[in-house]
Amino acid sequence: MTLQHQPVLLDDTIQVLDPKPGQLYLDATAGFGGHAGAILDRLGPNGRAILVDRDASAIRALTERFKDAGERVEIIHSSYLEACERLADEGMLVDLILLDLGVSSPQIDQAERGFSFRADAPLDMRMDQSQSLTAGHVVNTYPQIELERIIRNYGEERHARAIARDIVAARPIETTKQLASLVRKIVGRSGDIDGATRTFQALRIEVNSELSQLQEALPILTRLLVPGGRIAVITFHSLEDRIVKQYFDQESRDCICPPKQPICTCGHHATLKKLLNKPIAGSINDAINPRARSAKLRAAAKLTPKPKEV
Ligand SMILES: C[S@@+](CC[C@H](N)C(=O)[O-])C[C@H]1O[C@@H](n2cnc3c(N)ncnc32)[C@H](O)[C@@H]1O
């Protein structure tokens, strides 16, 4: 099977990041290198890139794709949170950062990875296949109340209680199809959306700690930027987008005290300037990559830190 991933919002991402020759680019979710390849082309022969992914098959694809790039490209097999912590500890500074979140098309297309309910496969859903927590473990061992919380909060699923109850009653649940049909019996279909979509999203977020990775990494990624450096984030569901929106809103304000407080006591200074007033949305008519329909791109530039008052 040829594994291919069509980069989402590629032209818009290049426009907001505005890569210049000789710059250093950090792609924290490099996947199959679609964004990275296009950006490296614009960085020219003196530009460099650090490419991070937690998925071994993405790392193999990146290694093959950039095998002739020599020292221009460093590839790191790690979660982006660990990678950016390490780079920050080393005092690294970069000009451009991209986070293109979620799963790649090849991850979904490899049925055995268990991300999709369209094929029958074990309940896996790990982006990093060396980690021990799988979707099967969550489904078959988590207490009912915890399953309900995950499905409600990460899937924004209003039938979470009934789904959690029926999962616990039906244990063990071994495969994606078994789980999907159990969920569909409760949820039914709404329009184009399969009833199992939200529950599968919730389990994937839990298995891969997707929201906590994002929340914890954003301030570290900001520290990694040179003044004037740019960060772009592409999200695929409202929970991720809310985290990025709130972070950019907060970091573009000089004071984050509660609005009714008469005097500022927070000592906070803006670290970022938003580059887009509203996010750029992916095309709902993208026939090549249906994931683009839910994509949202936000971007910001690092401000020059204010001198400390004495
Ligand atoms: C949408 S794809 C990126 C596609 C890439 N921009 C391209 O053009 O090929 C998302 C990638 O991020 C990786 N990923 C998701 N969360 C991650 C994390 N916390 N740390 C590292 N990689 C992550 C996934 O394994 C996947 O390969």
The ligand as a Tripos MOL2 file, in Angstrom:
@<TRIPOS>MOLECULE
LIG
   27    29     1     0     0
SMALL
NO_CHARGES

@<TRIPOS>ATOM
      1 C1         -1.8740   15.7310   10.2550 C.3       1 LIG1
      2 S1         -0.4160   14.7880   10.3830 S.3       1 LIG1
      3 C2          0.8460   15.8870    9.8530 C.3       1 LIG1
      4 C3          1.0100   15.8930    8.3830 C.3       1 LIG1
      5 C4          2.1620   16.7290    7.8670 C.3       1 LIG1
      6 N1          1.9720   18.1350    8.1360 N.3       1 LIG1
      7 C5          2.3610   16.4780    6.3990 C.2       1 LIG1
      8 O1          2.2060   17.4240    5.6100 O.co2     1 LIG1
      9 O2          2.6800   15.3420    6.0230 O.co2     1 LIG1
     10 C6         -0.1720   14.7890   12.0990 C.3       1 LIG1
     11 C7          1.0790   14.0550   12.5240 C.3       1 LIG1
     12 O3          1.3410   14.4730   13.8500 O.3       1 LIG1
     13 C8          1.8140   13.3930   14.5880 C.3       1 LIG1
     14 N2          1.5240   13.7200   15.9780 N.ar      1 LIG1
     15 C9          0.3340   13.9360   16.5500 C.ar      1 LIG1
     16 N3          0.4720   14.2300   17.8530 N.ar      1 LIG1
     17 C10         1.8100   14.2220   18.0820 C.ar      1 LIG1
     18 C11         2.5950   14.4680   19.2420 C.ar      1 LIG1
     19 N4          2.0320   14.7720   20.4110 N.pl3     1 LIG1
     20 N5          3.9330   14.4220   19.1270 N.ar      1 LIG1
     21 C12         4.5250   14.1180   17.9310 C.ar      1 LIG1
     22 N6          3.8230   13.8440   16.8070 N.ar      1 LIG1
     23 C13         2.4820   13.9090   16.8910 C.ar      1 LIG1
     24 C14         1.0490   12.2000   14.0590 C.3       1 LIG1
     25 O4          1.7620   11.0140   14.3010 O.3       1 LIG1
     26 C15         0.9580   12.5570   12.5730 C.3       1 LIG1
     27 O5          1.9960   11.9610   11.8450 O.3       1 LIG1
@<TRIPOS>BOND
     1     1     2 1
     2     2     3 1
     3     2    10 1
     4     3     4 1
     5     4     5 1
     6     5     6 1
     7     5     7 1
     8     7     8 2
     9     7     9 1
    10    10    11 1
    11    11    12 1
    12    11    26 1
    13    12    13 1
    14    13    14 1
    15    13    24 1
    16    14    15 ar
    17    14    23 ar
    18    15    16 ar
    19    16    17 ar
    20    17    18 ar
    21    17    23 ar
    22    18    19 1
    23    18    20 ar
    24    20    21 ar
    25    21    22 ar
    26    22    23 ar
    27    24    25 1
    28    24    26 1
    29    26    27 1
@<TRIPOS>SUBSTRUCTURE
     1 LIG1         1 GROUP 0 **** ****
